Amino acid sequence: MAENKETKPTWQEIQEKKISMVKERGSRVLKINSPLSSTMFNILRQFDMAYINFKARLGELDGISHKEGEQLMEEGREIVMAFSDYTEKLSKRIRFRYYTPREISEFMKNDQEMDSK
Protein backbone atom coordinates (compact mmCIF):
# COMPACT_ATOMS: atom_id res chain seq x y z
CA MET A 1 0.00 0.00 0.00
CA ALA A 2 1.66 3.23 -1.16
CA GLU A 3 1.46 6.25 1.11
CA ASN A 4 0.63 9.58 -0.44
CA LYS A 5 3.20 11.78 1.32
CA GLU A 6 4.18 15.17 0.03
CA THR A 7 7.92 15.34 -0.23
CA LYS A 8 9.73 18.35 1.13
CA PRO A 9 11.42 20.51 -1.47
CA THR A 10 15.14 19.99 -1.76
CA TRP A 11 17.64 22.66 -0.78
CA GLN A 12 18.24 23.29 -4.50
CA GLU A 13 14.51 23.72 -5.19
CA ILE A 14 14.22 26.20 -2.34
CA GLN A 15 17.18 28.19 -3.68
CA GLU A 16 15.72 28.19 -7.21
CA LYS A 17 12.42 29.51 -5.84
CA LYS A 18 14.23 32.27 -3.94
CA ILE A 19 16.19 33.25 -7.07
CA SER A 20 12.97 33.32 -9.05
CA MET A 21 11.30 35.54 -6.42
CA VAL A 22 14.21 37.99 -6.48
CA LYS A 23 13.54 38.60 -10.16
CA GLU A 24 9.93 39.61 -9.52
CA ARG A 25 8.97 43.26 -9.70
CA GLY A 26 8.82 44.88 -6.28
CA SER A 27 10.99 42.28 -4.60
CA ARG A 28 13.80 43.29 -2.25
CA VAL A 29 16.83 41.42 -1.00
CA LEU A 30 17.87 42.11 2.55
CA LYS A 31 20.73 40.72 4.58
CA ILE A 32 19.67 40.68 8.22
CA ASN A 33 22.34 40.93 10.90
CA SER A 34 20.42 41.34 14.14
CA PRO A 35 17.72 39.39 15.96
CA LEU A 36 15.57 42.54 16.23
CA SER A 37 15.78 43.10 12.47
CA SER A 38 14.82 39.48 11.89
CA THR A 39 11.71 39.92 14.03
CA MET A 40 10.83 43.17 12.28
CA PHE A 41 11.29 41.52 8.88
CA ASN A 42 8.87 38.75 9.88
CA ILE A 43 6.33 41.38 10.96
CA LEU A 44 6.88 43.34 7.74
CA ARG A 45 6.32 40.25 5.62
CA GLN A 46 3.01 39.58 7.40
CA PHE A 47 2.02 43.26 7.18
CA ASP A 48 2.58 43.18 3.43
CA MET A 49 0.25 40.18 3.07
CA ALA A 50 -2.34 41.79 5.37
CA TYR A 51 -2.13 45.04 3.39
CA ILE A 52 -3.02 43.24 0.16
CA ASN A 53 -6.13 41.84 1.85
CA PHE A 54 -6.89 45.22 3.43
CA LYS A 55 -6.88 46.91 0.01
CA ALA A 56 -9.14 44.20 -1.42
CA ARG A 57 -11.69 44.66 1.40
CA LEU A 58 -11.56 48.46 1.56
CA GLY A 59 -15.02 49.88 0.92
CA GLU A 60 -16.55 46.43 0.44
CA LEU A 61 -19.71 45.24 2.17
CA ASP A 62 -18.62 43.45 5.38
CA GLY A 63 -15.17 44.87 4.71
CA ILE A 64 -13.47 48.01 5.97
CA SER A 65 -15.00 51.44 5.57
CA HIS A 66 -12.96 54.15 3.90
CA LYS A 67 -13.00 56.13 7.14
CA GLU A 68 -11.64 53.20 9.17
CA GLY A 69 -9.13 52.44 6.41
CA GLU A 70 -7.90 56.02 6.50
CA GLN A 71 -7.47 55.81 10.29
CA LEU A 72 -5.56 52.52 10.02
CA MET A 73 -3.24 53.92 7.35
CA GLU A 74 -2.61 57.07 9.40
CA GLU A 75 -1.63 54.88 12.36
CA GLY A 76 0.68 52.91 10.07
CA ARG A 77 2.34 56.11 8.81
CA GLU A 78 2.87 57.24 12.41
CA ILE A 79 4.56 53.93 13.24
CA VAL A 80 6.82 54.19 10.18
CA MET A 81 7.72 57.80 11.04
CA ALA A 82 8.47 56.83 14.66
CA PHE A 83 10.74 54.01 13.54
CA SER A 84 12.54 56.33 11.13
CA ASP A 85 13.00 58.87 13.94
CA TYR A 86 14.36 56.14 16.23
CA THR A 87 16.75 54.88 13.55
CA GLU A 88 18.00 58.42 12.97
CA LYS A 89 18.50 58.92 16.73
CA LEU A 90 20.40 55.64 17.06
CA SER A 91 22.51 56.45 14.01
CA LYS A 92 23.44 59.89 15.32
CA ARG A 93 24.45 58.37 18.64
CA ILE A 94 26.92 56.01 16.98
CA ARG A 95 27.95 58.53 14.28
CA PHE A 96 26.45 56.45 11.48
CA ARG A 97 24.91 58.29 8.53
CA TYR A 98 21.16 57.68 8.31
CA TYR A 99 19.52 58.41 4.99
CA THR A 100 15.85 59.25 5.42
CA PRO A 101 13.95 57.24 2.81
CA ARG A 102 12.78 59.35 -0.13
CA GLU A 103 9.14 58.44 0.55
CA ILE A 104 9.35 59.87 4.08
CA SER A 105 11.09 63.03 2.89
CA GLU A 106 8.39 63.56 0.25
CA PHE A 107 5.60 62.88 2.75
CA MET A 108 7.09 65.37 5.21
CA LYS A 109 7.50 67.96 2.44
CA ASN A 110 3.87 67.53 1.33
CA ASP A 111 2.68 67.62 4.94
CA GLN A 112 4.56 70.90 5.55
CA GLU A 113 3.08 72.40 2.36
CA MET A 114 -0.42 71.47 3.51
CA ASP A 115 0.22 73.03 6.94
CA SER A 116 1.40 76.30 5.37
CA LYS A 117 -1.83 76.69 3.36
MODELLER restraints for C-alpha pairs under 7 A, 6 or more apart:
rsr = mdl.restraints
at = mdl.atoms
rsr.add(forms.Gaussian(group=physical.xy_distance, feature=features.Distance(at['CA:21:A'], at['CA:27:A']), mean=6.99, stdev=0.5))
rsr.add(forms.Gaussian(group=physical.xy_distance, feature=features.Distance(at['CA:22:A'], at['CA:28:A']), mean=6.79, stdev=0.5))
rsr.add(forms.Gaussian(group=physical.xy_distance, feature=features.Distance(at['CA:22:A'], at['CA:29:A']), mean=6.97, stdev=0.5))
rsr.add(forms.Gaussian(group=physical.xy_distance, feature=features.Distance(at['CA:32:A'], at['CA:38:A']), mean=6.20, stdev=0.5))
rsr.add(forms.Gaussian(group=physical.xy_distance, feature=features.Distance(at['CA:57:A'], at['CA:63:A']), mean=4.82, stdev=0.5))
rsr.add(forms.Gaussian(group=physical.xy_distance, feature=features.Distance(at['CA:57:A'], at['CA:64:A']), mean=5.94, stdev=0.5))
rsr.add(forms.Gaussian(group=physical.xy_distance, feature=features.Distance(at['CA:58:A'], at['CA:64:A']), mean=4.83, stdev=0.5))
rsr.add(forms.Gaussian(group=physical.xy_distance, feature=features.Distance(at['CA:58:A'], at['CA:65:A']), mean=6.07, stdev=0.5))
rsr.add(forms.Gaussian(group=physical.xy_distance, feature=features.Distance(at['CA:58:A'], at['CA:66:A']), mean=6.31, stdev=0.5))
rsr.add(forms.Gaussian(group=physical.xy_distance, feature=features.Distance(at['CA:58:A'], at['CA:69:A']), mean=6.73, stdev=0.5))
rsr.add(forms.Gaussian(group=physical.xy_distance, feature=features.Distance(at['CA:59:A'], at['CA:65:A']), mean=4.91, stdev=0.5))
rsr.add(forms.Gaussian(group=physical.xy_distance, feature=features.Distance(at['CA:59:A'], at['CA:66:A']), mean=5.60, stdev=0.5))
rsr.add(forms.Gaussian(group=physical.xy_distance, feature=features.Distance(at['CA:88:A'], at['CA:98:A']), mean=5.68, stdev=0.5))
rsr.add(forms.Gaussian(group=physical.xy_distance, feature=features.Distance(at['CA:91:A'], at['CA:97:A']), mean=6.26, stdev=0.5))
rsr.add(forms.Gaussian(group=physical.xy_distance, feature=features.Distance(at['CA:91:A'], at['CA:98:A']), mean=5.98, stdev=0.5))
